[in-house]
């Protein structure tokens, strides 16, 4: 029973038939695997708190006061303000306490509501009928918003299982006065209306999609906490500051820019800050690019088009000499200069071999072509003589 469509019709299980990609209820959205499911904590009381998942991966914590025998995935009826709602258990046991601690939910001070009972088939069928109202309601509400010329974008509509309340999720750049809109919606749909503003990142997570990496969006599969991302993260990783490449489907900077930032920050500790060109007797050498993980910095003279690789310790030595008023003869030490010449000679030899083999192949093709032409001409001559 992963979503509202996983019910029985005429004694047969219907299901959403999306093979794990359920879009109607978000069966696999923000799923968690309980590694401690088969382990019992010694001399400890089993946790009475459970985590319940609702539409689009929205989750909340509830208390099992009645001691119901629950398992992960069970449909339950839970207590909500002014009514009840249907959700599915996503997590149980000691991992729930870890999640509560992670989200700063104190079981003693926070208001945690109760689980009424396990949902029966009649509850699930009734909830499926309620869910069928969501799409027509969303389309009609978008028309009303367009007619009222409100600066907001409606993303999703979620009906409560008891059909007494509907939550409208929207995003907007500025503050929106929707008091008149609530009156119109309540009068047209005969239901209590709650307007909830969400960020653009949360909107992208609700809609879902495929990222530039070829995988599903992180915000719609596993990411639940959205941290701020700055352009400084792209600068530290030597990425081009191209908004079209750095922005995600939400229009904001990609969350994955923060994933490897700590690794780059650790690697940058050994790399010196070169604010001015290096001074040598040959001239000024400007920094062109930095290979952070290989600890190599590339410099180029003003009158040359080629770049010269330097190791970090050599750059530090030149900076120290420049501070004391000295200039090295060249950027390279003798060992590095010889290494560069040997590498250059190897590249030239490789290119000579490559093009010489191509020329040999061309000559061979021409020779074979001429031979075939000569044999064809001899055949024609023999026919004429006969």
PyMOL commands that set and color helices and strands:
alter all, ss='L'
color gray80, all
select helices_A, chain A and resi 55-57+94-102+121-131+133-148+179-189+200-207+218-221+231-236+243-246+255-258+261-270+312-323+334-385
alter helices_A, ss='H'
color red, helices_A
select strands_A, chain A and resi 8-9+12-13+49-53+59-63+75-80+83-91+115-118+153-159+165-171+192-197+278-280+283-291+296-301+308-311
alter strands_A, ss='S'
color yellow, strands_A
deselect
rebuild
show_as cartoon
